[in-house]
Amino acid sequence: MSWGFLRDLLSGVNKYSTAIGRIWVAVVFLFRLLVYIVAAENIWKYEHDEFECNAKQPGCENVCFDHFFPISHIRLWALQLIVVSTPSLLVVFHVAYRENREKHHNQKLYKSPGKIDGGLLCTYLISLTLKTGFEVVFLVLFYKLYNGFEVPPLVKCDVRPCPNTVDCYISKPTEKMIFLRFLVATSCLCIVLNLSELSYLLFK
């Protein structure tokens, strides 16, 4: 799929953001979206093919992989990127509504349709709250699904139809763990930026 729509969305939001909001857009675009496209996607590309278990029982390897990776890291990361960026659409839609309202009435109703005040301020605060909430939800989801932010080289599986406890090996575990922790760190940074912007707007 093309990530151009997300880039365009972030670029559009950037016009109406505060200074902290522009930093958030830069972090999402440079340290999350570009890292995902350039590097992370390739690391997990053949994760199922490179997952090996020391058992020849038909179906054993598949059920073990599904047990330890119920959702692919990379697909969950992609979903996270889309979901945390979506609330920004609220701001874009609100500005579009203001511009359309001025056009319909054929007069200047706002000092600037993109200025964060009144109803647009409420919309902006809601979008920040949603983005922060989604970031926290995905961090908890990652932690619960993968038993912490670790990618062990060896996992032991006793799920049927495996005849007994078998050893399964994950490919490139160190590289995957580095990117997973990078993901967590950038997600935490985005939470801090969102909370900082929220506090700035409320106290301003």
Secondary structure, DSSP 8 states (H G I E B T S, - for coil): ---HHHHHHHHHHHTT--HHHHHHHHIIIIIIIHHIIIIIHHHTTTTTTT-EES---TTHHHHHHHHH-SS-HHHHHHHHHHHHHTTHHHHHHHHHHHHHHHHHHTS--SS-TTS--HHHHHHHHHHHHHHHHHHHHHHHHHHHHTTTT---SEEEE--TTSSS-EEEE-SSHHHHHHHHHHHHHHHHHHHHHHHHHHHHHHH-
